[in-house]
Amino acid sequence: MSMSSPVTAPEPAPSAMPTMAVIFGITLISTGIFAYLDPDLFGAGKIVLNDGHVVHHNGVVLRESATPRAPTSLIPAGFGAVLLLAGVISIAAPHMRKHAMHGAAGAALLGMLGGLVPVMMRNNDSDEAAVVVGWILALCSLLFLALCVNSFVQARKDKERSGGMVA
């Protein structure tokens, strides 16, 4: 009776997606941290109301300062941390790349939808910091998700061309 060594799966072909996950992760983490520490970089706060009426001063709508250190400012950083972690896992353990990148794509989908929440809640008032940060989260997530989908399609085509079985 002969003992044979177990068949190991071949290493996946190199991909730019783990690096892209790290880049997008760092971008979103930075956005969240800056929005947390100094939200005025992204715009002002809400419109000042007095008895339900907008307050004007010299014909200009008054706005309160954006709230510094609001915990919701860190939401983009949370999505960025997931993307960064997925990228690092993909680079450190190439055999886990498929799972990590699918997780990153799922996080990007949720980030895109979640980024639109403050935009819709504040009627897309681009003078508010929350709306600007929401758009940054939504658009970065959308771009990363598009790159993921393209990468998944290319990987499938490469596998079919090489004669490998596609699940």
N, C-alpha and C positions, 0 to 999 in steps of 0.2 A: 504494500500500500504506500503510494507516494504522497508526500505532503507538498502541496503547492502553495505559493504565497497568495494572499488575497489580492484580488484585482482592485486597484485603486483608480478612482476617477481621475481623468486628466485635469491638470490645472486649467482654469478658465483663461481665455485669451485676455490680454491686457485691455483695460477699458479706462476711459477718461472719467467715467461717472463717479467713482469714489473721490477723485480729486475735486470734481464739481460739487459733490455733496459737502466736502470740507469747506470749499470757498463760499457756497451759499449759506452754510451753517454759520461761519464766522461773520458774514454780512448781516444775517438776522440777529445773531447774538449782539453784535455791535449796535444795531438799530435799537434793540430792546434796552440795552444798557444806557445808551444816550437818551432815549425817551424817558427812562426812569430817572436819570440824574438831572437832565436839563431839557424838559419837554418844550421849552420856548424855542429850541432849535428847529422844531417842526411846525410851530404855529402857536397861536394863543389858545385860550380856553373857551368856554361857552360864552354866548351872548348874555350880557347882563339884562335881567328882567326886573321890572318894578311893577307889582300888581298885574303881572301877565303882559305887560307892555315892554317893548324893546326900548332901552334907555339910549338916547342920543346925546352927544356932547359936541357942539359946534358942527352938527350935521354928520358926525361920524358915529357909527354904532359902537358902543362900549363893549369890551370883552374883558372877562376876568382872566387873570393869568392862569396858564395851564398848571394843573396840580403836580408839583414835583413829588417824586417817590410814590406815585400811585402804583400799586401792585399790578394792575392790569397793563401797565407799560411794559412789563417784562414778558408778556405773551409772545412777541416775536422771538425773544431770546430762548424761550422754551422750545419752540419749533426749530430754531437754529441749532439748539443742543442735540435734538434728535437727529437732524441731518448730519451734524458733525460726528456724532457717535456712529451713525451708519457708515459714513465715509471711512472713519478710522477702523472700524471692524472689517470693512471690505478690503482695506489695504493690508491690515495685519493678518487676516485669515481669509485668503482668496477663495477657499472652498465655501465660505459663508456669504460671498458676494451677492448671490441671487436673493437670498433671504433679506440681507441688510438693505439692498437697493429697493426691494419691494416694500419694505417697511418705510424707507425714506420717501418713496412715491406716495404711500398712504398718508404720511405726515404732511407732505406737500399738498395733497388734495384737501386735507383738513385745514391746513394753513391758509390755502386760497379761500376757502369758504369762511373761515374764522376771521380773516382779514377784512372781509366785506361787511361783517356785522357792525362795527362802529361807523362805517361809511353809510350804511342804510339807516342806522339809528339816529344819525346826525344829519340826515338829508344831504349827504355829500358836501357839507360845508367845509371847503378846503382850507379855510382859515383856522380850523381847529386842529391841534396837534394829533388827537386821536384818529382823525380822518386821514391825515397824511401818513401816519404810521400804519394804519389799516391798509392803505393802498400799497405801501412799500411791502408789507407782508403778503398781500394778495398777489401782487405782480411778481415778486421774487419766487413765490411758491408756484405760480402758474408757469413761469419760465422753467423752473427746475422740473416740474411735472412733465412739461413738453419734452425736455431733454431726456427724461427717464423713459417716456413712451417711445421716443425715437430709438433710444438705446436698446430697449426690449425688442422692438421690431427688427433692428439690425442683428441682434444676437440670434433671433429666431431664423432669419434668412441665412446667416452664416452657418447655423447648425444644419439647416436643410441642405445647403450647398455641400457641406462636408459629408453628407450621408448619414448623419446622426439621427437617432430617433427623437421626435419632438413629442413631448408629453401633452 
